[in-house]
Amino acid sequence: MAQVKQNIRIRFSKQGDIRFTSHHDLMRLFERALRRADLPIAMSEGHNPRPRLSFPMALSVAVAGRNEVADVGLREWTRPDEVRTRLQAELPAGIEIRSAQATGIHPGRRPVELAYRVPLLEGHSLCEAAVRELLATDAVTVKRARKDEVREVEVRQFVKALRLEGEAVHMLLRCTEGGTARPEEVMEVLGCREGVDYRKGAIERTHVNLSS
């Protein structure tokens, strides 16, 4: 298979009903769009070659994304603005290419910080005091259920910044090799989860910061 001659880093938004698309389906959607755009996509090796396409940080189902990241490997040099235009024409409503930039062949892809905006739902009683109390706490755990497993996660270590602004909570979460916190878990320790599932609200990931 042709080697990667150029990497294009795409920043895109994922809004509206398409936020309910799974990460796996999002990858397939981008793969099909790249093929229809007739771009010189580099392919992986092996019996089942796939486009050189990677998303450094998956976005949870139902969470909107304002500035998500995808890396596309090309086998021929192509102007980034041409990649943006041709790819955008093949993507459905709800996904908008915000930028396309050429990077090094092996750019840093590890997410280090994730920013979220969580609108407060009706009936909340969150106040600045609860935010200050969490930031002053050394450690706080929540129970995280996944399939048949329930484990405790220490959330405070991942909270880098937190503020209440109007009717929304803005948070900046560290992302490490050991994982990260989920925005709904931060809302839980703030006391906003009782009787309310914040995943059904309009949680939005506003930015993904990657390692250099």
Stockholm file with secondary structure:
# STOCKHOLM 1.0

chainA/1-212         MAQVKQNIRIRFSKQGDIRFTSHHDLMRLFERALRRADLPIAMSEGHNPRPRLSFPMALSVAVAGRNEVADVGLREWTRPDEVRTRLQAELPAGIEIRSAQATGIHPGRRPVELAYRVPLLEGHSLCEAAVRELLATDAVTVKRARKDEVREVEVRQFVKALRLEGEAVHMLLRCTEGGTARPEEVMEVLGCREGVDYRKGAIERTHVNLSS
#=GR chainA/1-212 SS CCCCCEEEEEEEEECGGGGGSCHHHHHHHHHHHHHHTTCCBCBCCSSSCCBSEECSSCCCTTCEEEEEEEEEEESSCCCHHHHHHHHHTTSCTTEEEEEEEEECSSCCCCEEEEEEEEECCTTCCCCHHHHHHHHHCSCCEEEEEETTEEEEEECGGGEEEEEEETTEEEEEEECBTTBCCCHHHHHHHTTCCTTCCGGGSCCEEEEEEECC
#=GC SS_cons         CCCCCEEEEEEEEECGGGGGSCHHHHHHHHHHHHHHTTCCBCBCCSSSCCBSEECSSCCCTTCEEEEEEEEEEESSCCCHHHHHHHHHTTSCTTEEEEEEEEECSSCCCCEEEEEEEEECCTTCCCCHHHHHHHHHCSCCEEEEEETTEEEEEECGGGEEEEEEETTEEEEEEECBTTBCCCHHHHHHHTTCCTTCCGGGSCCEEEEEEECC
//
